[in-house]
Amino acid sequence: INAECMGKRLSSRLKKKMVKCPRATLRKIIKRNHAKAKLTKAVDIMVFLDYVIFLKRLAKQCRQEAQSQKQKTIQAHDVKAIMPKLLKQFARRRVLETSQEDD
């Protein structure tokens, strides 16, 4: 089996598992909150990807927190403990990215 076939198999598996981005809804929300901003074609996809990345990081850190407390499941107090730290990290990363784009 060559690499090209493996890539096709992997991508078809990922496509089946991926959740589709509600593009129209996202665009409406962004326009409602930032009415004067001009939006590129892919802005809704980028917002959705940031959202997915944030949720994956949240789940990973909450799992680590639960494991450190010797629990098998993630509970609400794990999420509450991690959320402020993760929001600060994520916001700081976004600010750094936007300042680099302006340069």
C-alpha positions in Angstrom: 0.0 0.0 0.0 1.5 3.3 -1.0 1.3 6.6 0.9 -1.3 8.0 -1.5 -3.7 5.2 -0.8 -3.2 5.6 2.9 -3.9 9.4 2.6 -7.1 8.7 0.8 -8.3 6.2 3.4 -7.4 8.5 6.3 -9.1 11.5 4.7 -12.3 9.5 4.0 -12.3 8.3 7.6 -11.8 11.9 8.9 -14.5 13.2 6.7 -17.0 10.8 8.1 -16.2 11.8 11.7 -15.9 15.6 11.2 -18.7 17.9 12.1 -19.6 20.3 9.4 -19.2 24.0 10.2 -22.5 25.9 10.2 -21.1 28.6 7.9 -24.2 30.7 7.5 -24.9 30.8 11.2 -21.4 31.7 12.0 -21.3 34.5 9.4 -24.5 36.0 10.9 -23.1 35.9 14.4 -19.9 37.6 13.3 -21.7 40.2 11.3 -24.1 40.9 14.2 -21.2 41.5 16.6 -18.9 43.3 14.2 -21.2 45.1 11.8 -18.6 47.4 10.3 -15.9 44.8 9.7 -15.4 43.4 6.2 -15.3 39.7 6.2 -13.2 37.5 3.9 -14.6 34.3 2.5 -12.9 32.0 5.0 -13.4 34.0 8.2 -16.2 31.7 9.4 -14.0 28.6 8.8 -11.2 30.2 10.8 -13.5 31.0 13.7 -14.9 27.5 13.7 -11.3 26.0 13.7 -10.4 28.2 16.6 -13.4 27.0 18.4 -12.6 23.3 17.7 -8.9 23.9 18.8 -10.1 25.5 22.0 -12.5 22.7 22.9 -9.8 20.1 22.2 -7.4 21.9 24.5 -10.1 22.2 27.2 -10.9 18.5 27.0 -7.2 17.5 27.2 -6.4 19.8 30.2 -9.6 18.8 32.0 -8.7 15.1 31.5 -5.3 15.8 32.9 -6.8 17.6 35.9 -9.2 14.7 36.5 -6.4 12.2 36.3 -4.2 14.2 38.7 -7.1 13.9 41.2 -7.4 10.2 40.4 -10.8 10.4 38.9 -11.9 8.5 35.8 -14.4 11.1 34.5 -14.2 14.8 33.9 -16.5 16.7 36.3 -17.8 20.3 36.3 -15.3 21.4 38.9 -12.5 20.3 36.6 -13.8 22.5 33.8 -14.3 25.4 36.2 -10.7 25.1 37.4 -9.2 25.0 33.9 -11.4 27.5 32.0 -10.0 30.8 33.3 -6.4 29.7 32.6 -7.2 28.4 29.2 -9.2 31.5 28.2 -6.2 33.7 29.1 -3.8 31.5 27.2 -6.1 31.4 24.1 -6.8 35.2 24.2 -3.1 35.9 24.6 -2.2 33.7 21.6 -4.8 35.4 19.4 -3.5 38.9 20.3 0.0 37.8 19.4 -1.1 36.4 16.1 -3.1 39.5 15.2 -0.1 41.8 16.1 2.2 39.8 13.9 -0.3 40.1 11.0 -0.3 43.9 11.3 3.5 44.1 11.0 
